[in-house]
Amino acid sequence: MQSNLVTAYLAFGYNAYWGRQDYPAALKAFAAALKLRPNDAEALAATGYVLRRQGHFDAAIRAMQQALVLDPRNSTIADNLAETCAVVGRYVEAAQYYRRALALDPDNYQARSDYSSLILVSSGDAARALEMAQGEAPQLQLERVQLLMYQRKYPDALSVLAEIPDSADAFNYQSGPKLLWQANLHRLMGDDAQARALYAQALSKSRSRVATLAGNDDKLSFVWNHVAVAELGLGRLDDALAAAAKSQTLSTRSGDRFFGMGVTGLNAGTYAQAGRADLALPLLAKAFPTPPGLGTTYSPATLGLDPVWDPIRHDPRFQVFLQQYAGYKPASADAIVPNAAGPATPASAASNEAAHD
């Protein structure tokens, strides 16, 4: 009977968490499960996942560390713990947990992709990050596309992108449709006519996704950013700015302090592409709180690499922003990359959404 109650509380907690984004209700349910079974690793890990959405990162790390002690062979918990350490700039610990996740499950492509991102944001070493992102899983391929874009190797990025099936899990509500990636690459290559045609198709697909996610603010915040990027690519500036503003409003309303940082950075980049440093920089500052480098996507180490900032790169206001991080010392990639990291294959790990809590 007690086991059934624990299972019921866990189910209720996940429903509140994933289904309604009701974080207090989810925590209450997971606490009830833990009261019945204090050493339940799943309930502890789930508590950590919710806490980090609320921005309680230290408490989230402690909960996940306890869960990993109780379930030491759980590669997914190790990956989520690593990512949470990375968010608060604890890069060395994050690397240790990523290595543990991959030692437990070499086919955990989510951990390999996350590890690649850690190398990039901590050191700015896109080449080393690319080495970590090898493998045939679609998400790893998409990670390589991003890294090739940072290296300004746009034709190479487009070639890798072409290999990823359009139906792949990699093109989820967070990353956006494949058409949008293709459009951005063609624009960066100077093929404006092809880019516009692709942006039109990407806009239609993104608006369709909006309709399927009604009421889900955290997911919709990503999708409205995709709408904004497509509108901007079509030259509809006012519509693009309105969509980006809606994305940011939804992200704030969701209360998601974990993935919300990524949305804030995306919208800052969209404003930068629109040439609106006045709108981009306040959001970029939110994605760069103390300590410098906080976050899993945007960091001082990537500002010089990402072409998204090119339209405002020489704006005096952007230069002032850069000066705030002039003393930032990127971590050495050698300090966070293992000597032996074999390639991953399509894995037993779940999709991006499920693997990340």
TIVO-169506 format. One record per residue: residue in one letter; x, y, z of N, C-alpha, C, O in turn. Coordinates in pm, whole numbers, plus 32768, in hexadecimal, padded with zeros to 4 digits. Atoms other than C-alpha are relative to their C-alpha. Example, Ala and Ser with C-alpha at 12.3 -4.5 7.8 and 13.67 -1.06 7.14 Angstrom:
<pts>
a80597F89800084CE7E3E830C805A8078800080C280768042 s7FAE7F897FFA85577F9682CA7FB3806D80497FE680DC805A 
</pts>
This chain:
<pts>
m80537F8780008000800080008057807E8000803C80DC7FB4 q7FA97F8B7FFB811880F6805C804480177F7A805080897F4D s7FBF7FF3808281C980AC7F137FA1803E7F9A7FCA80917F48 n80647FC8805B808980F97E567FEB809480197FD980E27FBC l80127F727FDF806482427F11807680537FCD806380C17F99 v7F8A7FB9803281C982A77EBC7FF580137F69800F80807F36 t80117FF780918188825A7D4E7F9780677FDB7FA780B37F7C a806B7FA0801B804783237D5B802F80908016801080E87FC6 y7FCD7F797FE580F284507DF88062802C7F94806180A07F6A l7FA37FDF806B820684417CF37FB580267F807FD880877F3D a804F7FE38078810584367BDB7FBC8088800A7FB980D47FAA f80417F7F7FED804A855D7C6E806680717FF4804B80DA7FB9 g7F987F9A8007818F861D7C94802B801D7F73803B80917F4D y7FD87FEB808C81F785E67B2B7F9180447FB17FAD80967F59 n806F7FC08044809C86487AB67FFD8096801E7FE780E87FC5 a7FFE7F737FDA80B1878D7B79807880487FC2806F80BB7F99 y7F837FC58034821687C97B017FFD800E7F698002807D7F34 w7FFB7FFE8093820E876979927F7D80307FC27F7E80797F5F g80807FE3803F809C878C79507FCE808D80187F9780CC7FBD r803B7F7E7FDF804188CF7A06806880698027804580DD803C q7F977FA67FD08190896A7A667FDC803D80887FFC80B180A4 d80247FD77F79810589807BC7806D7FCC805D80627F5F8095 y7F8C802E7FB7824F896D7C7D7FE57FE8809580137F8480CB p801E801C7F7281CC89927DE47FB47F7D80147FD17F308070 a804C807D7FF380D188777DAD80597F887FE5804B7F208027 a7FA5806F801E81E0879D7D15805A7FE38078806D7F70809D l7FA980137F8C82C887D67E3D7FB57FC180747FEA7F6D80BC k805280387F9581AE87887F2E7FEC7F6A7FEB7FF27F1B8049 a8015808E801E816C863D7E7F80807FAF8013807D7F42804B f7F8280497FF082DA85D97E7380277FF7809480627F9380BE a7FE380047F7082FD86347FE57FAD7F9480447FDB7F5180A0 a805680687FC881D785508033803A7F757FE280367F1B8036 a7FC280808023828484367F79807A7FE6805880907F758085 l7F8780117FAE83C58474803A7FDF7FE88093802B7FA680D9 k8028801B7F75830B847481857FE47F6B801380027F33807C l801C808F7FF9829B83128138807D7FAD7FE6808F7F428021 r7F87804A802383E782A780A2807480637FF5809380907F87 p7F9B7F967FFD85008396810B80767FEA7FA280B6804B7F78 n7F8C801D8055860882E880377FD87FE17F71801B7F947F2C d802C80178089854782EE7EF1804E805D7FA2803A80D67FA3 a7FA87FB18057864583607DEC7FB080507F9A7FD280C27F7B e804E7FBB8067853E83B97CE97FBC807B80397FBB80E57FFA a80437F8E7FC2847E849A7DD88064806F8021804580E58011 l7F997F9D7FE485C185477E42802E80467F80803B80C17F7D a7FD57FC3807E8632857C7CDB7F95805C7FC97FB380CB7F9D a806D7FAE803284DC85FE7C757FF4808180507FD780EB8018 t80007F877FAD84E586F07D9A806C80607FD1805480D97FC8 g7F947FAB8032863287707D1A7FDE80417F7C7FFE80B67F65 y80247FC8808285AA879E7BBC7F9F8075800F7FAA80D97FC8 v80607F937FEB848A88727C3C804480788041802B80EA801B l7FBB7F937FBA8567893C7D26805380557FA0805780CF7FAD r7FAF7FB0805C864C89A17C097FA880537FA37FD080BF7F7A r805C7FAD804F85218A157B3C7FDA807E804D7FC080E68011 q80227F8D7FAC84D58AFB7C618079805A801A806D80C38059 g7F887FB17FEB863A8B7A7C61804A7FE2808180A7802A80A4 h7FBD80277F84869E8ACB7DA6806E7F9B7FDE80627F247FFC f7F9F805A803B87D68A3B7D0A80527FB28066806C7F3B8052 d7FB180497F9D88A089E47E407FAF7F90803F7FE17F208051 a805780677FC6877B892A7EDB7FE77F917F9B7FE17F1B7FBF a801580638069873E887C7D8D80787FA37FF580697F2A7FE7 i7F868051800988A788087D7E80087F9F8075802C7F2B8063 r7FF980587F8B8896877E7EDF7F9E7F8B7FF27FC07F198012 a806480698010875786BC7E90802E7F997F99801E7F207FAE m7FD3805D806887EB86277D53807B7FB2802D808B7F3D8009 q7F8C80497FCA893085CF7E047FD27F8E805B80097F208055 q803680697FAB8868850F7F087FC37F907FAC7FD47F1A7FCB a803E8064805787A784617DF4806A7FA87FBF80577F2F7FB1 l7F98804C804288E983FA7D4780487FA2806180747F37803A v7FC7805A7F9A8974836B7E8B7FA77F84800E7FD97F14801A l805E806F7FF0883A82957EA67FF47FAB7F827FD77F337F89 d800A80478080883A82377D35807E801F7FAF807780667F4B p7F7E7FD6803689AC824B7CD780187FDA7F6E807980097F33 r7FED8029808B898381A87B817F9C80437FA27F8880157F31 n80657FBB8050887C829B7B018043806E7FAE806480D97FE2 s7FBA7FA280588918834D79D67FB080807FEC7FEA80EC7FDE t80547F89801787EF843A79AA800A80618075801280DA8060 i7FF07FA87F8C880984BF7B0E808880437FFC809480BB8018 a7F797FC68007898084F17AE1800580707F98804680D67FAF d80027F998068894185B5799F7FB9807D80307FEB80EC801E n804A7F8C7FCF883A86957A3C804B8049806F804880C38076 l7FAF7FC37F97891986D07B69807280507FC3809080BF7FF0 a7F947FB980448A38872F7A837FCF80837FC4800F80EB7FD2 e80357F8780408960882379C37FDE806B80657FF380E2804C t80247F9F7F9A88E588C77B02807D803F803D807E80B7805A c7F817FC77FD38A4B88F07B7F803580657F9A806A80CE7FC0 a7FD07FA580698AA189917A317FB7808580057FF380EE7FEE v80517F867FFD89858A8B7A57803380648067802A80DD8053 v7FCD7FA67F9A8A228B177B92809880117FF780D7803D8057 g7F737FE880188B808B1C7B00805E7F9E804480D77FB7804A r7FAB80667FC08BFF89E57BB6802E7F9E7F9480047F2A7F91 y7FDF8047807B8CA4896E7A77804F7F7F801880377F1A7FD5 v7FAF80777FE78DA088787B067FA87F8F80357FB57F1C8009 e805E80657FCE8C9287C27BCB7FA57FCE7F917F8A7F577F86 a80588027806F8BB187C67A9A80467F9D7FA5800B7F387F7D a7FB5805C80578CC0872379C8800E7F76804080057F107FFC q7FF380817FBA8CF186167AD17F7F7FAF7FF77F827F367FE3 y807F804880068B7F85C17AD27FDE7FD67F717FA27F6D7F5C y8015802B808B8B7085BE795580537F837FE280237F267FA1 r7FAC807780168C9284C979507FC37F8580447FC77F168010 r804180707FBA8BDB83F57A4E7F877FCF7FB07F727F577FA2 a80778027804E8A9C83FC797E80287FAD7F867FE67F4A7F66 l7FD4804880788B5B8389784A80457F7C8021803F7F1D7FD3 a7FC680807FD68C1B827F79097F937F9A801E7FA17F248001 l807180587FE28ACF81F279807FB77FD57F827F8A7F637F77 d8047801D807D8A33820678268044804B7F8E802380BF7F74 p7FBA7FBE806F8B1B825277007FA1802F7F927FC580857F42 d80607FDA806789E3826E76277FA0806F802E7F3C80897FEC n80547F917FD0894E838C76F48022807D7FAE807680CE7FD6 y7FDD7F92805A8952848575D57FDC8087803C801980EC801A q80227F827FBE88A7858D76AD807680338052809780AA804D a7F8D7FD97FAF89CE858E779C8074802D7FA780B9808D7FC8 r7F927FD980598AC5859D76797FE7808A7FC3804380DB7FB8 s80227F7D80378A0D86C375DE8010806D806A804680D8804E d7FF37F9F7F9389FB8775772D8092801A802280B9808C803F y7F717FF27FE38B6C8734776A804280597F96809680AD7FB6 s7FCC7FAC806B8BBB87CE76197FDE8092801A803280EA8008 s80297F777FE28AF48904767B8051803A8073807580AF8072 l7FB07FD17F8F8BB2891877C3808A802D7FD280BB80957FFD i7F7C7FDB80338CFE891B770C7FFB80877FBB805480DB7FCC l800C7F83804A8C848A34762E7FEF8077805D803A80D98053 v801E7F8A7FAE8BF28B1C7738806A801A8069807A808C8095 s7F9B7FEB7F998D0B8AE478308084802E7FC880CF80778009 s7F7C7FE180378E328B0677457FFD804D7F7D805F808C7F57 g80077FC180848DB68B8C75F880487FAF7F95805C7FE07F26 d7FB58054805D8E708A6D754F7F9E7FAD7FAD7F7A7F3D7FD3 a8063804380548D808A0F743780367F807FC37FEC7F207FAF a7FC58077803C8E73891673A07FFE7F8A80607FDD7F1A8039 r8005806B7F9D8E8E884E74E27F717FD5801D7F557F5F8031 a808E80217FED8D17886275137FCE7FA87F8F7F7E7F4D7FA5 l8027804E80758CED87D673B580317F6F800D7FEB7F127FE4 e7FCC80877FEA8DC886AB740F7FA37FB1805D7F8B7F3A8048 m805880447FA28CE0865A75317F797FDF7FC27F357F827FEF a8087800F80398BA9867474567FFA7F9C7F8D7F9C7F9F7F3E q80038062806C8C028556736D7F9D7F91801E7F897F6C8091 g8063806A7FF18AFE844873317F9080137F9D7F82807E7F62 e80687FFD806689D683F772557F76802480347F1980327FE6 a80827FD87FCA88BB845373437FDC808A7FCA803280E27FC4 p80277F7F803987F3857572AC802480788057804B80E18023 q7FE17F8E7FAA8828865173DC809480237FFC80B980988002 l7F717FE6800D89A1862973BF801F80417F7A807580997F71 q7FEE7FC08083898C867E724F7FD880938005801C80E97FCD l802D7F757FF788C987B972A2806180528054807780C88038 e7F997FBB7FB289CB881373AA807780247FA780B080907FB4 r7F917FE3805C8AD587FA729B7FDC80717F9F803280C27F7C v802C7F9280578A0888DD71B9801880868047804E80E3800C q7FEE7F847FB38A0789E672CC80938025800D80B880997FFD l7F727FE57FEC8B7B89C47309804480297F7E809D807E7F7F l7FCA7FD780818BCB89DB71977FD6808E7FDD802080D87F9D m802C7F7580138AFC8B19718B805A805F804E807F80C9801C y7FA77FAC7FB08BD38BA672A58088800E7FBC80CA80757FCB q7F817FFA80478D048B5371D17FF280417F77805380487F2B r801F7FBD80808C608C0770A880127FA17F89802E7FCD7F19 k7FF78063806B8C6A8AC46FDD7F727FDC7FD47F427F6E7FEC y808E800D801E8B0D8AF26F537FE07F917F9C7F807F477FB3 p801E8071805B8B198A036E28800E7F7880457FBF7F1D802D d7FEE807D7FB68B9E88F16F0D7F8A7FE8805E7F597F78806A a8072800C7FA58A8A893770067F837FD67FB47F357F847FE5 l807580218050898589246EF480057F6F7FD27F9D7F2D7FC9 s7FF1808C80298A0F87D56E817FDB7FA080717F977F3C805B v802380547F8D89F587416FE07F6A8007801A7F2B7FA28037 l808F7FEE7FE8889987D270077FAD7FAD7F9F7F457F757FC5 a804B804A80658828872C6EC47FF47F6C80227F987F287FF5 e7FFF808E7FDC887A85D76F5A7F9B7FDE806E7F7B7F698084 i805A80197F8E8789860170807F717FF47FCD7F40804F7F8B p808C800E802C862A8578703C7FAA806F803B7FB9809480B0 d80567F927FD28524868970537FA87FD580757F7B802880C3 s805680337F96845E85AA713C804C7FE5808280117FB980E4 a7FAD80217F8D8580858972317FD6804D807C7FA480BE8073 d80207FBE7F81854B85D973A08051807F8015802B80D58064 a7FAB7F8B7FEF866086D9737E7FB580827FE27FD380EA801C f80497F878027856A87CE72E17F81800B80547F1180008021 n80707FFA7FA4848E87F674127FD98091801A800780ED7FD6 y80327F797FE483E0892174AB806F805E802B806380D8801C q7F927FAB7FD5852B899E75378058802B7F8A807780A17F7C s7FA17FE3806C8609898974037FBD803D7F877FFD80877F3B g80467FC9807384FF89E0730280057FA47F88804F7F427F88 p80068057807684B0894C71AD808180017FAF80CD80627FB1 k7F8A800B805585BD88D770C1800180707F98806B80A57F77 l800A7F958064854089D66FC3803D80828032807980CD7FE5 l7FCB7F847FC985A28AF070AE80987FFC800480D980617FE9 w7F6F800E800387048A6B70D1803580117F72809A80547F5C q7FD67FF2808D871F8A4F6F577FF880917FD3805280C27F8F a80117F738027869B8BAF6F2A80718055803980AA80A87FF2 n7F967FB07FC187968C40702180867FEA7FBB80D280487FA7 l7F80801D804288B88B916F768007803E7F75806E80767F50 h80017FC1808488528C056E1B800F8097800B805280D57FB9 r7FF07F707FEC88348D686EA080918022801E80C880807FE6 l7F757FE77FDD898F8D556F39805D7FED7F8980C8802A7F82 m7FB0801680798A138CD66DEA7FE480687F94802380677F2B g801F7F97806089798E016D397F987FDA7F987F8180257F3A d8067802E805E886B8D396C827F78802E80347F2B7FDF806A d80777FC47FC487508E236CDF7F7E7FC97FC47F1C7FB8800D a807B8031803F86518DA06BE37FD87F7880387F647F63805C q801C80837FC8866E8C396C5C7FDB800A80947F847FC380C5 a801C7FEE7F7186718CAF6DC57F70802D80157F2C7FFA806E r80887FCD7FEF852A8D6E6D9A7F987F927FE87F367F888032 a805E806D801C847B8C426D027FF97F9F80757F8E7F6F8099 l7FFB805B7F8E84EC8B6A6E257FC48040807D7F827FFC80CC y803B7FBB7F8D848D8C716F277F677FFC7FF97F257FEE8060 a80928004800F832B8C766E9A7FC97F78802B7F637F71806F q802B80867FD9830D8AFD6EC480147FE980967FC07FAB80D7 a7FE580107F7083AB8B09701F7F9A804C80547F73801E80BF l80657FB27FB882B68C16708A7F7D7FB480097F3E7FAF8073 s807B804E8001818F8B40702380087F8C80637FA87F7080AC k7FEF80747FA882198A1470E08002802C80927FC97FE980E8 s7FF87FD17F7682648ADE72197F78803080327F55801780A5 r80857FD57FD6810C8B7C72207FA47F8980177F4D7F8E806F s804E807A7FE880748A22720380247FC480887FCE7F9080CF r7FD480367F7F814389B7732E7FC7805480737FA8801E80DE v803D7FAA7F9A80C08AE373F37F757FCD80247F4F7FC88099 a808A802C7FE97F5F8A5D73C87FFA7F8080527F9B7F6A809C t800280817FB87FBC89087455802F800D8090801D7FB080DF l7FC67FEF7F7B80608998758F7FB5806780547FED809C80B4 a804E7F9A7FB97F4C8A81760880017FE680967FE67F7780C3 g8000800B7F6F7F6D8AC4777C80837FD0803B80917FCE80B6 n7F8080337FCF80CF8A3A77968069806E7FEC80B280707F89 d7FB17F878011818D8B7C77D280947FE77FEA80D280297F97 d7F708013800D82EC8AEF77F880267FCE7F76808A7FF97F3E k7FE48030808782DD8A3276AE7FDE80697F978026807B7F35 l80287F99806082238B4775FA806680727FF8807480B07F8E s7F9E7F93800483318C40765B806E7FE37F9A809E803F7F59 f7F9F8025806784278B8175817FC380107F74800280497F1B v803C8002808583358B5E745F7FE4808E7FCF7FF480AB7F58 w80157F76802B82DA8CCF745D808380437FD68082809C7F81 n7F807FCD8031844C8D1A743D801A7FD17F71804D801D7F1F h7FEF8032808984538C3B73087FA9804F7F9F7FD3806B7F2E v80577FAA8053832E8D047280804580857FE7804480B87F77 a7FBD7F7F800D83F28E4272C380737FFA7F9C808480547F4A v7F8E800F805B85278DC3720C7FD07FF67F70800B80337F16 a80348010808884598D5C70DD7FC580837FCC7FDB80A87F59 e80387F7D8029839C8EA770D4807080617FDC806680AB7F7A l7F907FA7801C84E58F6170E480427FDA7F7C806880317F2E g7FC5802E807D85718E8C6FCB7FAF80287F867FE480357F18 l80587FD5806E84468EF26EF87FF780987FF57FB080CE7FA0 g7FFD7F6E8007848B90616F3C7F8E804580467F7A80BD8035 r80737FC47FBB835B90987018802B8024808E80127FDA80ED l7FBF7FD87F8484089156712D7F9D800D80737FB57FD780DF d805E7FEA7F9282D991C071F97FC77F7C80337FBA7F6880AC d803580827FD78249906071F980697FAF804C804A7F6880AB a7F9380487FBC839B8FD3725D80148033808D80217FE480EB l7FED7FC67F7B83C390C273807F8C7FDC805C7FA07FC280D3 a807580247FAF8260907973F680087F6D802B7FE67F4D809D a7FF5808E7FDE829F8F0073E9806C7FE98069805B7F9780C4 a7F95800F7F9C83E68F2174AA7FD2803180887FF17FF480EE a80357FCC7F8283398FF475B27F9F7F9C803F7F9E7F8A80B9 k805D80657FCD82288EEB75D1804B7F89803980277F5480A2 s7FAE806E7FD0832F8DDD75F58037801E808B80327FCA80E5 q7FC57FDC7F7F83D58E9877127F968009806E7FAF7FE180DF t806D7FF77F9F82898EDE77BF7FD57F76802F7FC07F5F80A6 l802880897FDE82298D6E77B2806A7FBD805780497F7680B6 s7F94803C7FB2837D8D0578377FFE8033808F800C7FE580EE t80057FC57F7A83648DF5795C7F887FCB804D7F927FA980C3 r807B802E7FBE81FF8D8A79A7800A7F6E80297FCD7F45808D s7FF5808F7FE0825F8C1979A680497FE8808380347F8180C4 g7FB380127F85834A8C4D7ACC80737FA07FF280B07F7B8056 d7F958060801884488B637A2C808680497FFE80A580927F9F r7F807FBB7FF6859C8BDE7A9D80717FB07FC280E27FE07FB9 f7F988057803986588ABE79FB800480117F698063804A7F33 f80057FEE809085F08AAF788E7FE180917FDC7FFD80BD7F6C g80207F74801B857A8C1778AD807B80537FDE807280B37F91 m7F857FB7802286E48C8E78A1801F7FF17F6B804D804F7F2A g7FE88016808E87018BF1774A7FA480537FA97FCF80897F43 v805F7FAF804B85C78CA076CF802C80928000802680D57F99 t7FD37F767FF7864B8DEC774B8075801A7FA2807A80807F5E g7F8F7FF1805C878F8DB7768D7FD67FFD7F6F800A80497F1D l80328007808986D48D5575517FBF80827FD57FD580B27F66 n80437F82802385FF8E8E755C806380737FF6805280CC7FA3 a7F977F9B800D87328F64759980417FF67F76805C805B7F36 g7FC58014808487C88ECA745F7FA5802F7F907FD480667F2C t805F7FD38066868C8F107398800180987FF6800180D07F89 y7FF97F6D80018694907D7400808380307FC2808580947F7A a7F807FDC803C8804908873A27FFA7FF57F69802B804D7F21 q800E8011809087B3900072497FAD80707FC27FC080937F4E a80527F90802F86B19117722A804A8085800A801580EE7FE4 g7FB37F857FF187C3921372787FD4805380767FF580CA807E r80357FB77F8E8719927373BE80527FE2807D802A7F9580D5 a7FAA80137F8B8836928174B67FBB802E807E7FD47FF880EA d80467FCC7F8B87529346759D7FA67F9780407F907F9A80B9 l8054806B7FCC8670921575C080517F83801E80307F38807A a7FB0807A7FEF8779910775A380518001808180557F9D80C8 l7FA07FFE7F928869917976B17FC17FED808A7FFC7FA880DD p803D801D7F7D8778918377DB7FE27F6C80137FF27F378080 l801A808F7FF58714901D778E80827FB0800B808B7F508057 l7F7F80457FF8887B8FB277558039800B808D80767FAC80BF a7FD07FEF7F7688D1904178AA7FBB7FA0805F7FF87F7080BE k804780607FAD87C48F64794280357F727FEE802F7F20804A a7FC98085801A88648E3578A080907FF3803380CB7F87802E f7F777FFE7FCF89B48E99793780078034808F8052809280AA p7FF57FD07F7689798EC47AAD80837FD3803F80D17F8B8002 t7F8980287FB78A8A8E9A7BB07FED7F7280357F817F548069 p7F7C7FE780388B618DCC7BA27FFD7FFF7F687FA37FC37F2D p7FFC800080928BC38E0E7A3880047F727FCA80477F1B8002 g7FFF8085803C8B828CE6795B7F8C7FAB802B7F7E7F397FFE l8075804C7FD58A428C7B7A087FAA7FE07F897F8780397F3B g80568028806E89738BB57913803E7F907FB080B67F777FB9 t7FD08072804D898F8A8F78278007801E7F6B80317FC97F1D t7FFE7FDD808D89708B4776DB804F807E7FE5809B80857F84 y7FC07F7F801789EF8CAA76FE8066801A806E804A800480E4 s7F977FE07FA08B338D1177A4805F80647FC0805E80757F46 p7F9E7FA4803A8C468E14777B80597FBC7F9980887FFD7F3C a7FA78048805C8D108D0776C97FC57FED7F75800E7FD37F16 t803F801780838C118CEB75AE7FDD80817FB77FB7807D7F42 l802C7F83803F8BCD8E5B7569804C801F7F80801280537F20 g7FB27FE380788CE78E77746F7FEC7F9B7F9180177FB37F20 l8010806A80638C828D3773BB7F7A80067FB87F747FF27F3E d8088800E80348B0C8D4B73877FE180707F9C7FE680E67FC0 p801F7F9880638AAE8DFF72427F80804D801D7F6680B37FDE v807D7FBA7FE289618E6272DD801B808E80317FC680E58022 w7FE37F7B7FCA8A0F8F8C737F8041805C7F9A805A80D17FB8 d7FB87FB080638AB49008723F7FBC80867FE0800280EA7FD2 p803E7F80802389AD911471F08016806E8068800E80E48047 i7FEA7F987F9A89F391C5733C808E7FF9803880AD803B809B r7F7C80187FC78B5A9157736E805180808010809F808D806F h7FB27F847FFA8BE892B0732A7FB08073803D7FDF80E5803F d804F7F9A7FBB8AD3936D73DC804680248083806E7FCB80CD p7FBA7FD97F858B70943974F77FC47FC2807E800C7FA380DD r8040803B7F898A6F93AF75EC80277F6E801180387F3F8082 f7FD4808B7FF78AD1924B759780927FFA802E80B77FA1807B q7F747FFC7FD68C4092A675C0800D801B809580647FE480D8 v80017FE57F708BF4933277197FDB7F81804C80157F6280B4 f8028807D7FC08B4591ED777080757F9E8003808E7F5D8069 l7F8E805B80058C74912576FF806A8025806880AB7FCD80A1 q7F9A7FD37FA18D5591F877DD7FE47FCE808E80407FBD80DD q802280327F7B8C97917D790F803D7F76801A80527F4E808C y7FCC80887FF38D24902378C9808F7FF67FCA80BF7F8A7FA9 a7F787FFF80378E7D908D7855805E7FAB805580C07F748021 g7FAA804E7FA78F158FE079847FD97F6F800C80147F238059 y802F808B7FF88E598E9C794B806B7FA37FC980A07FB87F5C k7F9A806180288F498D7679387FBB7F7C7FDB7F8F7F338034 p803F807F80268EBB8C55786B804A7F8A803B80C47F8D804B a7FC2807A7FCF8EF98AFE78F8804E7FBE7F8F802C7FCC7F1A s7FB5804B80648FFA8A2A78477FAF7F877FD57F7F7F3B8029 a8048807580318F52892A776980437F7F802E80017F1B8045 d7FB880777FD49062883677D17FD77FD6808D7FE07F6080B1 a8023801F7F768FE8884F79387F797FBA800B7F5B7F7E8072 i8086803A7FF58E8C87D578E47FE47F967F977F757F637F8E v8013806880668EC286E277C480537F87802380CB7F94803A p7FB380797FE48F26857A7809805B7FDF7F8B804180087F1A n7FA48027806B904784E877427FC07F9E7F9F7FDE7F9F7F28 a8040806580548F7083CC76C17F6B801480017F297FFC8067 a80917FED800A8E13841F76487FD47FCA7F7A7FD180127F17 g8027803F807D8D9F832B75437F7D80357FCC7F30806E8019 p807A7FCD803B8C87838274537F857FB680347F8B7F418057 a807E803B7FD48B1F834674B77FB27FD07F877FC97FFE7F17 t8059803180688A1D828A73ED7F72801E80287F5B8044809B p80897FE87FD888A282B073E37FE27FB1807F80037F3B808A a7FF3802E7F7788528278754B7F807FD1803F7F137FDD8008 s807180287FAF877481E976537FC5807680497F54806F807A a80347F8A7FBD874F834476E77F8880367FB47F7A80217F3C a807B7FCE803D860583F376A8801980827FB8808B80AF7FAD s7FF57F81804885BE853175E6802D806F805E8036805B80D7 n7FCE7F917FB2863A8684765A7FA4802180747FD2803480E4 e805E7FD97F9884FF86D2771D7FFD7F99807180017FBE80E7 a800A80677F9984EC858477D280847FEC804880867FD680C1 a7F7E80167FC286618561780F8021807080618061805980C7 h7FF07F917FA3866686B978AC7F83800980567F2780548038 d806E800B7FA2857A866979CA7F807FDA7FBC7F197FCC7FFE 
</pts>
